[in-house]
C-alpha cells in the first residue's frame, strides 16, 4: 500500500507564484502534454507535469528543492502546446524567481530586487555613492581625457572589490541553502563532482540547442554568455593589473610599446560587440512577439535591460573619450558605473542568479539521486 501523505498547502506561496508570472497555473488539468512535448524532460524524471500539480497544491519545500525547475530552459514548447493555456514555462519561470528569493541572503535585498517599487532604491544607492565620489575627487589635469579624472581608479577598485566580496558571500549562503534543499529532496550524489560537466554543458549551451522551437534564443543566450564572460575576465585582469602597477589605464588600442595592453583593449571591444549582438537578438525576439512581451515579467526585464544599458553606456563612454568630449562623456560614464553596480551587487537576487543555481541543479541531476 502506498504511503499516505498529508498535504499542507502554502497559500501564500501559491499567491506569490501567481503574481510572479505564473498567473495561468490553475488552468492546468494534468493532461501531461507538457511532459510529452518537452525535449529536455527525461523518461525516468519527467517534468513539468509533476511540478505543476505541486505548485497548485502549494508544496513550496518540495518545489524549491527540485532541480527540475532549473533544468527547464523555457523554450516555450509546453506553453504553446498546452490545451488549457496553463503556460507551464511561465510557471517554471515564476518558481525560479521564488527559489532565488527563498534562498537569498540577505532576504530583504531579494525582495527589493524582485519588485518594481524597489527599483528606485536599487538605483539610488550607487547613484549617491558615485555622486559623492565625483564631488570629492581631486581635480587633476591630464594630457589625455581619462575617466579617472572624475572617478579615481583606486576608489573604484576598493568599491568594486568590496562589492565582489559581498556578492560572493550572498551567492555562497544562497547556494549552501539550495544544496541543503536538494539533499532534502533526495540528491544523494556528489554535486561538486558534477559541476565541471555541468559548466561545460552550459558553456556550449547544449540544452538551449535541444530546445528546437526557438533558435534565436540559442544564439542570443550563447553570444550574451560568451561576451559577458570575456568582459568579466577583462575587468578582473585590468583591475588586478592596475592595482599591481603593471597596467595603466586608459589602455591603448594600438601601441607597439604596450602590446599586451593593446591586445586586452582589442579583446574587450570584441567581447562588447559579441554581447551586444546577443542582446539585440534577445530583445528583438521578445519585442517582435506580442505573447512574449505580454508574459515577460519585471524580473525578466530588469536583468536584460540593465545589462543592455551597461554595454551601451560602456561603448558610448569609450567613443566619447576618444572624441575628447568630456562634457558628455562623464555623465554617460556615471550612468555606466551606476548600472554596473546594480548589475553586480544585486546579482544574487536577480535573474543573473539563474546561471549559478542552474549550474548547481544540473550538477545535482547529473550525479543522480534527485
N, C-alpha and C positions, 0 to 999 in steps of 0.2 A: 504494500500500500504506500502511495506517495506521502511524503511528509507534509503535514499541514503547515501553512504559512499565514501568519497574521499580517494583514496589510494595514499600515498606518499612513494614510496619505498626508503628505505635507502640502497643505492647501496654499500656503504662502509661496512655496517653490513652484507650484503649477502656475500661479498668477505671474510670477517672475518670468517663467518660460514663455507664457503667452505675450507678455509685454516686451520681451527681448527679441521678437521676430518669429516666434512660434505660434502666432495667433490662430492658425488653422489646425492646431493639434487635435482638437476634439472631433474633427471630421473623420479621423481615421477609424475604420471599422474592421481592421485586421484581415484584409484580403491577401496580404503577403506579396502583392505586385511589386512593391519597392525592393524587397529582398531578392526577388527573381530577376529583375532587370539590372540590378547593380552589378557591375563587372568586378568590383572590389570585394563584394560580400563572399565570404568563404562558406563552403557547404557545411562544415562542422561548426562554424560560428557565424551564422548569417546575421546580417543587420540590414536595414534599420527596424524591421518589424517588432522585434522584442523590445527595443528601446522606446518605440512609440507607445506601446501599451504601458510600459513602466513610467513614462512621462505623464501619461494620462492619469495614472494612479498616484503620481507624486512621490515615487520612490527615489528620493534625492540621493541617498547614500549609494544605492546600487548603481545609479546612472553616473555619478561623478567619479566613481572608481572603475568605470567600464572603459577600457581602451578603445572600444568600437566607435565611440563618438568622435575620436580623433582620427580613426582610420578612414572615415568618410572625408572625401575631398570636395563635396558639394558640386559635382558636375551638373546636377540638375535632372538626370535621367529619371530618378524616382519621383521627383515632383511633377515632371512632365507626364509621366505615365500613370500617376495616381488617379484612379477613377472618381475619387471623392474630393480631390483638390486639397488634401491634407498637407501637402508640401513637406515631406519628411526631411528634405535637405535643409530647409529653413529652420525646422525644429532642431536639427542637429547643430546648426549654427548657434541657435539660442542656448542649447545645452553647453556648448563650448564656452560661450560667454559667461554662463553661470558658473562653470567649473573654474574659470580664471578668477572670478570674484570670490569664490568659495575658498580657494587655496591661497589667495594673495596675502602678502604681508608687507606693510600693514594694511588691514582690510579697508580702512576709510579711503585710502588712495584709489583702490579698485572701484569703490562705489562712486567716487568723484569722477573717475575717468569714464565710467560706464553711462553717465547721464549728461545730456546737453547742458543742463543747468550748471554742471561743473566746469564747462569749457573756459569760462572767464577766469576762474581760479587757476586752471592749468596754464593759461597764457599769462596771467598777472604775475605769477611767481618769477618766471625768467625775465619777463619784461621789466620788472622792478630791479632785479639783480643786474641786468646788463645796462639799464639806465643809470644806476649808481656807478657802475664801472666806467661808463662814458664820462660821467660828471667828475669822477675822481682821478681819471687817468692824466698823467703829466703831459703837457704839450711838448711834442718833440718834432723838430724839423728833420726830414729825411730827404735823401737825394731822389728817391722814387717813392711813389704813393704806396703806403703799407697799411694793412688792416690794423697792425699793432699800434699805429699812431693813436687810435681811439680805444682799442681793446688790447692792452698789453698781453703779450703771449704768456708770460709767467702766471698772470692771474687766470687766464683761460685754462692753462694746464692744471693748475691747482683745482679749479672749479670742476672741470670735466673728469679728472681722475677721481675726485671725491664722488661725483655722480656715478662713475663706473663702479666704485665700491658699494654705494647704496643699491645700485641695480643688481649687482652680484649677490648682495645679501637678500634682496627681495626675491630674486629668482631661486636662490638656494633654499630659503624657507618654503617657498611655494612648491618647488619640486619635491622636497622632502615630504611635505604633506600629501602630495599627489602619489608618490611612491607608496606611502603608507596606505592610502586608499586602494591602490592597485593590488597590494598584498591582501588587503581585507576582501577584495573582490575575487581573489584566487590566483593572482600572478605568483607562480612558485619558482620561476627560473631566474637566471642571473640577468637582471635588467642591464647592469653595467656591461656584461658581455655582449649584449645585443645592440649597444649604442653605435659601434663602428659600422656594422652593416646597415643600420637604420640611417645613419648620416650619409653614407654612400648612396643609398636609395633616394634620399631626399635631394641630394645634390644633382642627381640625374633626373629627378622629377619623374621617376618611373610610374608612380601611381597616377599622377596627373595625365600622363600619356595614355594609360589604360582607360581612363575616362574618355571614351571616344566621341562623346557628343559635342564637346566644345574645344576644338584645337587652339582657338585664340587664347583661352585661359592657360593652356600649357605653355605657350610661348611667352605670354605676358608674365606669368609667375617665374618661369625659368630665367628670363632676361633680368627681371627685377631682383631675383635672388642673387644671381652672379654679380650683377652690377653693384648691389648693396654690399656683398661680401668683399668685393675689391676695394670699395671706398672705405669700408670699416677697417680693413687691413692697412690701407694707406694712411688713414687718420692716425692709427696707432703707431705706425712706423715713424711718421713725421713728428708726432707728439713726443715719442721717446727720443728720437734723434735730436730734436731741438733742445730738449731738457739736458741731454748728454753733451751737447755742444758740437756735434759733428755734422749737424744740418742747420741751415739758416733759411728762414722764410723772408720774402716770398721765394718759392722755388722757381728757378729759371726754366723756360721752355727749351731753349737750345743754347747751351753754354759748354763749350769744349773743356773749360777748366773745372766744370762741376757736372761730369757725365752722369753720375749716379742720381743726383738730384733732378737733372733733366729727365732721366728715364722715369722717375717716380711721378714727375709732373705730367708727362705724356700719358702714363699708365692711368693716373687718376682721371684724366679727361676722357680717356677711352671708356673707363668704368661709368663715368657720368652719362656718356652717350648711350651706353648699354642699358642702364637703369631707366633713363628717360624713355627709351624705346619701349621697354617693358611696361612702364606706367601708362604710356599713351595707348598701348594695346588694351590694357585692363580698363582704362577709363572709357575708351571708345566702345569697347564691348558692353560696358554697363550702361552708358548713355544711349546706345543705339537700340537697346532692348527695353521697352516700356515696363515689362514684367519685372526685370531685374531692378530697374530704378525704383519701382513701387515696393519691392520686397527687401531692398538694401536698408539696413538699419544704421543708426548713428554710430554704433560700434564699428561697422564696416567702413563707413565714410571717414571717420576720424583718422584712422591709420593711413588710408590711401591718400587722402588729400594732404595730410601733414607731410608724408614722405614726398609727394609731388612738390609741395611748397619748398621743402628743404633742397631738392635738386634744382628747381628753377631759380631760387634765390642765390644758390651757390654759383650757378653758371653765370647769372647776371652780375653778381659781385665781382667775379673774376674779369668779365668783359669790361665792366666799368672801371676797374682798377687799371687795366691795360690802357683804357682810353683816358686815364688820368682825370676822371670825373668824380672828384671827392664828394661834391655836394649831394650827388645821388647815390654814390657807392656806399657810404657809411650807413644811411637809413636802410638800404636793402640788406646790407650785411648784418645790421642789428636784427632785422626780421629773421634772417637766416639763422642766427645764433639762438633766437628765441624758439624757433621751430625745432632745431636740433635738440635743444634742452628738453622740450616737450616730448619729442620722439624717443629719447633715450631714458630720461628719468622715469617716465611713466610706462616704459617698455613692459615691465612685468604685469601691467594691469590693462593693457590694450591688446589689439589683435596681433601686435608684434609677438606676444607671448605664444601664439599658435606654434611658431617654429620650435620652441623649447618643449612645450607639452606634447606636441605631436611626435617629436623625436623620441621622447621617453615612452610614450604609449606604443609606438611602433616597435621599440626595443622590447617592451614587456610582451607584446603579442608575438613577436618573433621567437622569443625564448620559451613561449608556451605558458600554459597554466591559467591565463586569464579567460 
